[in-house]
Amino acid sequence: MSLFKARDWWSTVLGEKEEFDQGCLCLADVDNSGNGQDKIIVGSYMGYLRIFNPHPVKTGDGAQAEDLLLEVQLRDPILQVEVGQFVSGTEMLHLAVLHSRKLCVYSVSGTLGNVEHGNQYQIKLMYEHNLQRTACNMTYGSFGGVKGRDLICIQSMDGMLMVFEQESYAFGRFLPGSLLPGPLAYSSRTDSFITVSSCRQVESYKYQVLAFATDADKRQETEQQKLGSGKRLVVDWTLNIGEQALDICIMSFNQSASSVFVLGERNFFCLKDNGQIQFMKKLDCSPSCFLPYCSVSEGTVNTLIGNHNSLLHVYQDVTLKWASQLPHVPVAVRVGSLRDLKGVIVTLSEDGHLQCSYLGTDPSLFQAPKVESRELNYDALDAELKELQKIIKDVNKSQGVWPMTEREDDLKISAMVSPNLDSVSQAPDVEVGTDHVPSVTVKVTLQNRVALQKTKLSVYVQPPLVLSRDQFTFEFTAPEMTRTVAFSVFLKGSYAPPELEGNAVVSYARPTDRSPEGIPRVIQCKFRLPLKLVCLPGQPSKIASHKLTIDTNKPPVSLLSLFPGFANQSEEEQVNVMGFRFLGGSQVTLLASKTSQRYRIQSEQFEDLWLITNELILRLREYFEKQGSKDFACSFSGSMPLQEYFALIDHHFELRKNGEKLEELLSERAVQFRAIQRRLLTRFKDKTPAPLQHLDTLLDGTHQQVMALADAVEENQASLLQAFSRLRSATHLLLLLVGLWQKLSADQVAILEAAFLPLQHDTQELGWEETVDAAVSHLLKTCLSKSSKEQALSLGSQLSKPRDTSRLKKHITLLCDRLAKGGRLCLSTDAAAPPAMVMPGGCAPIPESDLEERSPEQDSTELFSGHKHPSAEPPVPEVASLQGVSE
């Protein structure tokens, strides 16, 4: 804005730590000099009254001593200053000063000086009025059409208009419904007062209506008003502007037309004198003051609007014509004639910066130097670009976006799970069936290297596991501090969690030189909970609906050494068979072969096999690592239990559909309930009694239906949460079996987990089925695709709830088929399968069109023709006999 600055003609700073507002500035020939030059009258809240007559030697000079004509301190704060014909018997201009409890009228006169000090000015009190109410603002004019004199109207803080006919008090009227006073102005053409009420309405009151209305000695209605004597105060017109007003100004162009200008908090309004909107302008910045004045173009109005960005805008009607920068935020602006210079803009800030300026420009003489042109070597630029791209690619492959070492050095986190269960369970009166629920204590330790900000620890476990406390906040104000917190974990549900792994996540901000608030960073630490937290020793069972067999390449290990805390009988019986019972009732049996290096896990529930199977593999790996054997491996040669897995998917999806239907019914009954309430309310409000026509009975019945549906929704949500947890357990088990079956690497298993376990929580808007279907379809069309034509296919960008699960089951079956025929999982597009991929072993891939013509049940059985159903597996050779073991 250097080009459009307000050109400083004269300026000064008034006093020290004084405050000013929009009514504290006035321009007029207050000393009646008759030369047409205005004086600047300024009053402050500290009670100082100053009158200036600027005489700058050159443009931009500050105030000289002779520029200040008069400075006097009055006893009370000055709210507003105005100049008019306020004294009877003369048409000379006098100065009216409004205090909070007093109105004073002064005459300002000057005496020619006989010495070098110049003229002397003084003020003389002509009369004063002591106010019974606290004043807010005032306006003046020839009320009632009087000639040759001005009357004063003062608005009090409680909404009373007090009219003074010069030396005498005329009357006072309360504005109807007044709560807070607003700006006040007088229109001489319509002889009315215009203000903005606290209802955000512009209101106009005729002077004649005010004069003949009932006297307002009290706020409440008098007995005469109740009996009909006296005239009621009625508003002439109103207009709702929807915001509070900062100021009002009346402009009269001729005797036939005048306009009312209202400055709002966000808009600028121009109204006709009958209250109709002539135009309005939405302002870009918050305004602070304004002043309309006549334009050189006929039929238009110019308006000066100051805002809180220290800008002064000049509008012609609604068109911005000029914008200039001010050195301060103006609270009052006036235009006058000073030293034969017409149109000087005078602005006043709230801290006393008084400036006389004019509009102009300050052109810059700087010229940008010419840039020497040179020819570009495009070959060198291409080589440099390729080199930079190679460096970026190598960095991203090696360490990622953030350096891990630096981030770990800031804060170290470690978690330690207590080896024993709590002696006194921390579960608050929680019981699962008839079992007492145990708890285990976990300790998390944080150690910082540098001072950190906003450090917050959040702990997560899989439901139905819950924590005694999951949020912690720390203050690391100094380096090398250590903080340790402890919390308990226990089961709160009658089913097993899908994982026994917890996660402690720490978010913090590391301060830097460039960012004092710090750079946000996150680190995490995982911990594993003991199996005995959710499982108890149980009786083995030789009858089970679901069985799995895991093959190993090492001799069998005694189950007592693998699971020392789950011994239930004598050591001889526990060597090759062991029973587990989850809290809540479901049982799992583990059997170990004596000679064939195989283990069998069996249970009545398919998803219950997961935790014991996973725990068995982990403990076998730990056992052989302690023995120094590094080539231990597990494998799975049975058929994929897709039918059992699909049954859990169907059950979960059916609960989702039931939840949607129940919510629709609940919404319908709620609408019906509100409609009946409205009908009843209308009947009760009717002055003429009418029969209810059994509406009360219908209301009671609808209320019972609403409550029953709400209970059904809650019950379905609990069942859906349990079904989702069971589905996650079955998904973990299926992925484990696929990894053992095809000997997938850890990276390939991680890709499968990302595709099949994308959600921690299930919702009606985004469910497990559509998310997994999109992920599996992406794998089938990229790394597991049969041709480049499949890779070119794009997936839909919007996920929607499917009608059924047939498509998802087809895609899962197809995924297993392609993995069985040699397909491998990868995320890089370069490593995707080539066009017309031929699987190892000479097996051609099954066309997808053939799969689409079959049902999922046929797919899952026919694709793995070399395998049998898991429930019909041959018995493990030479397993321990279960005869004689009580079931």
Summary of the structure (lengths in Angstrom):
residues: 887
radius of gyration: 44.3
end to end distance: 90.6
largest distance: 135.7
contacts: 2653
relative contact order: 0.06
helix: 27%
strand: 33%
